[in-house]
Amino acid sequence: MHSALDQLQARIGYTFRDPTLLRSALTHTSLAAEIPDADNNQRLEFLGDAVLQILLADALFHVFPQEREGVLSKRRALLVNEAFLAGLTKEIGADACLFLGKSEEKYGGRNRPSLLGDAFEAIVGALYLDSDLPTTRRIVMALYGDLLARLLTTEADDNPKGRLQELVQPLHGNTALSYDVVGIAGEDHAPEYEVAVFLFDRRVGTGRGTSKKLAEESAARAALATLGPSKSF
């Protein structure tokens, strides 16, 4: 029977020569409070962030040969933001492999976008240290897949509050929507906000996030799914 880490390596198509690197990449700092000598993924996250930036800069440079610097920078930012990286982490099943402290586990850290995004960067850093840049490029770009398709989805999802406002404004005006914090969970250092968006006094969406901004965007996405352009409101 294969372990969770073996299965993760099979999914990404790479077997670590030094498996401690992968374990470190998946170990959150919250575990250090319970196991003082436990390694954590902060240094690997730092390295992986830099590696990911150069890999995506190179890929976008060749995929969009006519685009200017500003457009390329914006597209790279979309492909490395915490929500996108959190999605990749879940796609490869690394969320189930994270080593968390009991408190972080209790308060839903395994689903926290910022924590998941950091873990993906740490995995990239671990890949780079265990292999080389060409190997890391091959693996990472395979995980991203078709960048054009990824960007079409991500760019459409980049401004959900704006799209919701555009949907509502023609019928109900500029002040019909409001966002309210309806709950805060987690610890002081890692809160999770729950926000509801209202169309006048009707709740049309609820979302969660590690900041009010992210929770509002999540709520707006839920509202768009509810109200959609083809639905009556």
WOGI-V478138 format. One record per residue. N is the residue number from 1. RES is the residue in one letter. BURIAL is # if it has 16 or more other C-alpha atoms within 10 Angstrom, else .. D_FIRST is the distance of its C-alpha to the first C-alpha in Angstrom with 1 decimal. Layout:
n:N res:RES burial:BURIAL d_first:D_FIRST
n:N res:RES burial:BURIAL d_first:D_FIRST
//
This chain:
n:1 res:M burial:. d_first:0.0
n:2 res:H burial:. d_first:3.8
n:3 res:S burial:. d_first:6.6
n:4 res:A burial:. d_first:9.6
n:5 res:L burial:# d_first:11.6
n:6 res:D burial:. d_first:9.6
n:7 res:Q burial:# d_first:9.9
n:8 res:L burial:# d_first:13.5
n:9 res:Q burial:# d_first:14.3
n:10 res:A burial:. d_first:13.3
n:11 res:R burial:. d_first:15.6
n:12 res:I burial:. d_first:18.4
n:13 res:G burial:. d_first:18.2
n:14 res:Y burial:. d_first:18.3
n:15 res:T burial:# d_first:16.4
n:16 res:F burial:. d_first:18.3
n:17 res:R burial:. d_first:20.0
n:18 res:D burial:. d_first:20.5
n:19 res:P burial:. d_first:17.5
n:20 res:T burial:. d_first:19.9
n:21 res:L burial:# d_first:21.9
n:22 res:L burial:# d_first:19.2
n:23 res:R burial:# d_first:18.7
n:24 res:S burial:# d_first:22.5
n:25 res:A burial:# d_first:22.8
n:26 res:L burial:# d_first:20.8
n:27 res:T burial:# d_first:22.7
n:28 res:H burial:# d_first:25.7
n:29 res:T burial:# d_first:29.0
n:30 res:S burial:# d_first:28.9
n:31 res:L burial:# d_first:26.4
n:32 res:A burial:. d_first:29.1
n:33 res:A burial:. d_first:31.3
n:34 res:E burial:. d_first:28.9
n:35 res:I burial:. d_first:27.5
n:36 res:P burial:. d_first:30.6
n:37 res:D burial:. d_first:29.0
n:38 res:A burial:. d_first:26.1
n:39 res:D burial:# d_first:26.3
n:40 res:N burial:# d_first:26.7
n:41 res:N burial:# d_first:26.8
n:42 res:Q burial:# d_first:30.6
n:43 res:R burial:. d_first:31.5
n:44 res:L burial:# d_first:28.8
n:45 res:E burial:# d_first:29.9
n:46 res:F burial:. d_first:33.4
n:47 res:L burial:# d_first:32.5
n:48 res:G burial:# d_first:30.3
n:49 res:D burial:# d_first:33.1
n:50 res:A burial:. d_first:35.5
n:51 res:V burial:# d_first:33.2
n:52 res:L burial:# d_first:32.5
n:53 res:Q burial:# d_first:36.3
n:54 res:I burial:. d_first:37.2
n:55 res:L burial:# d_first:34.6
n:56 res:L burial:# d_first:35.8
n:57 res:A burial:# d_first:39.4
n:58 res:D burial:. d_first:39.2
n:59 res:A burial:. d_first:37.4
n:60 res:L burial:# d_first:39.9
n:61 res:F burial:# d_first:42.8
n:62 res:H burial:. d_first:42.1
n:63 res:V burial:. d_first:41.1
n:64 res:F burial:. d_first:44.3
n:65 res:P burial:. d_first:47.0
n:66 res:Q burial:. d_first:49.9
n:67 res:E burial:. d_first:48.7
n:68 res:R burial:. d_first:50.3
n:69 res:E burial:. d_first:48.7
n:70 res:G burial:. d_first:48.9
n:71 res:V burial:. d_first:47.0
n:72 res:L burial:# d_first:44.3
n:73 res:S burial:# d_first:43.9
n:74 res:K burial:. d_first:43.6
n:75 res:R burial:# d_first:40.9
n:76 res:R burial:# d_first:38.9
n:77 res:A burial:. d_first:39.3
n:78 res:L burial:# d_first:37.9
n:79 res:L burial:# d_first:34.8
n:80 res:V burial:# d_first:34.1
n:81 res:N burial:. d_first:35.2
n:82 res:E burial:# d_first:32.8
n:83 res:A burial:# d_first:32.4
n:84 res:F burial:# d_first:31.5
n:85 res:L burial:# d_first:29.0
n:86 res:A burial:# d_first:27.5
n:87 res:G burial:# d_first:27.0
n:88 res:L burial:# d_first:25.2
n:89 res:T burial:# d_first:22.9
n:90 res:K burial:# d_first:22.0
n:91 res:E burial:. d_first:21.7
n:92 res:I burial:# d_first:19.0
n:93 res:G burial:# d_first:17.2
n:94 res:A burial:# d_first:18.1
n:95 res:D burial:# d_first:19.9
n:96 res:A burial:. d_first:16.7
n:97 res:C burial:# d_first:15.8
n:98 res:L burial:# d_first:19.3
n:99 res:F burial:# d_first:20.2
n:100 res:L burial:# d_first:23.3
n:101 res:G burial:# d_first:25.9
n:102 res:K burial:. d_first:26.3
n:103 res:S burial:. d_first:29.5
n:104 res:E burial:# d_first:28.2
n:105 res:E burial:. d_first:25.3
n:106 res:K burial:. d_first:28.0
n:107 res:Y burial:# d_first:30.2
n:108 res:G burial:. d_first:27.8
n:109 res:G burial:# d_first:27.2
n:110 res:R burial:# d_first:23.9
n:111 res:N burial:. d_first:26.2
n:112 res:R burial:# d_first:29.1
n:113 res:P burial:# d_first:30.1
n:114 res:S burial:# d_first:31.5
n:115 res:L burial:# d_first:28.4
n:116 res:L burial:# d_first:26.1
n:117 res:G burial:# d_first:28.6
n:118 res:D burial:# d_first:28.8
n:119 res:A burial:# d_first:25.0
n:120 res:F burial:# d_first:25.2
n:121 res:E burial:# d_first:28.1
n:122 res:A burial:# d_first:26.3
n:123 res:I burial:# d_first:23.4
n:124 res:V burial:# d_first:26.1
n:125 res:G burial:# d_first:27.7
n:126 res:A burial:# d_first:24.6
n:127 res:L burial:# d_first:24.2
n:128 res:Y burial:# d_first:27.9
n:129 res:L burial:# d_first:27.7
n:130 res:D burial:# d_first:24.7
n:131 res:S burial:. d_first:26.3
n:132 res:D burial:. d_first:29.7
n:133 res:L burial:. d_first:31.6
n:134 res:P burial:. d_first:31.3
n:135 res:T burial:. d_first:27.5
n:136 res:T burial:# d_first:27.4
n:137 res:R burial:# d_first:29.9
n:138 res:R burial:. d_first:27.9
n:139 res:I burial:# d_first:24.7
n:140 res:V burial:# d_first:26.7
n:141 res:M burial:. d_first:29.1
n:142 res:A burial:. d_first:26.3
n:143 res:L burial:# d_first:25.0
n:144 res:Y burial:. d_first:28.5
n:145 res:G burial:. d_first:29.2
n:146 res:D burial:. d_first:32.8
n:147 res:L burial:# d_first:34.8
n:148 res:L burial:. d_first:37.7
n:149 res:A burial:. d_first:35.7
n:150 res:R burial:. d_first:34.1
n:151 res:L burial:# d_first:37.6
n:152 res:L burial:. d_first:39.1
n:153 res:T burial:. d_first:36.8
n:154 res:T burial:# d_first:37.0
n:155 res:E burial:. d_first:40.7
n:156 res:A burial:. d_first:41.4
n:157 res:D burial:. d_first:39.4
n:158 res:D burial:. d_first:41.1
n:159 res:N burial:. d_first:44.0
n:160 res:P burial:# d_first:43.3
n:161 res:K burial:# d_first:46.1
n:162 res:G burial:. d_first:48.6
n:163 res:R burial:. d_first:47.5
n:164 res:L burial:# d_first:47.8
n:165 res:Q burial:# d_first:51.2
n:166 res:E burial:. d_first:52.3
n:167 res:L burial:. d_first:51.3
n:168 res:V burial:# d_first:53.1
n:169 res:Q burial:. d_first:56.2
n:170 res:P burial:. d_first:58.2
n:171 res:L burial:. d_first:58.5
n:172 res:H burial:. d_first:58.3
n:173 res:G burial:. d_first:59.4
n:174 res:N burial:. d_first:58.0
n:175 res:T burial:. d_first:57.6
n:176 res:A burial:. d_first:55.9
n:177 res:L burial:# d_first:52.4
n:178 res:S burial:. d_first:51.5
n:179 res:Y burial:# d_first:48.3
n:180 res:D burial:. d_first:47.9
n:181 res:V burial:# d_first:45.3
n:182 res:V burial:. d_first:44.3
n:183 res:G burial:. d_first:41.8
n:184 res:I burial:# d_first:40.2
n:185 res:A burial:. d_first:37.0
n:186 res:G burial:# d_first:35.1
n:187 res:E burial:. d_first:36.6
n:188 res:D burial:. d_first:39.7
n:189 res:H burial:. d_first:37.9
n:190 res:A burial:# d_first:35.5
n:191 res:P burial:# d_first:37.3
n:192 res:E burial:# d_first:36.2
n:193 res:Y burial:# d_first:39.2
n:194 res:E burial:# d_first:39.6
n:195 res:V burial:# d_first:42.4
n:196 res:A burial:# d_first:44.2
n:197 res:V burial:# d_first:46.4
n:198 res:F burial:# d_first:49.5
n:199 res:L burial:# d_first:51.8
n:200 res:F burial:. d_first:54.9
n:201 res:D burial:. d_first:53.8
n:202 res:R burial:. d_first:51.0
n:203 res:R burial:. d_first:47.4
n:204 res:V burial:# d_first:45.8
n:205 res:G burial:# d_first:42.6
n:206 res:T burial:# d_first:40.5
n:207 res:G burial:# d_first:38.1
n:208 res:R burial:# d_first:36.3
n:209 res:G burial:# d_first:36.1
n:210 res:T burial:# d_first:36.3
n:211 res:S burial:# d_first:40.0
n:212 res:K burial:# d_first:42.7
n:213 res:K burial:. d_first:42.9
n:214 res:L burial:# d_first:39.3
n:215 res:A burial:# d_first:39.5
n:216 res:E burial:# d_first:42.7
n:217 res:E burial:# d_first:41.2
n:218 res:S burial:# d_first:38.3
n:219 res:A burial:# d_first:40.9
n:220 res:A burial:# d_first:42.9
n:221 res:R burial:# d_first:40.0
n:222 res:A burial:# d_first:39.5
n:223 res:A burial:# d_first:43.3
n:224 res:L burial:# d_first:43.3
n:225 res:A burial:. d_first:40.7
n:226 res:T burial:. d_first:43.0
n:227 res:L burial:# d_first:46.3
n:228 res:G burial:. d_first:45.5
n:229 res:P burial:. d_first:48.4
n:230 res:S burial:. d_first:48.6
n:231 res:K burial:. d_first:48.6
n:232 res:S burial:. d_first:51.6
n:233 res:F burial:. d_first:52.3
//
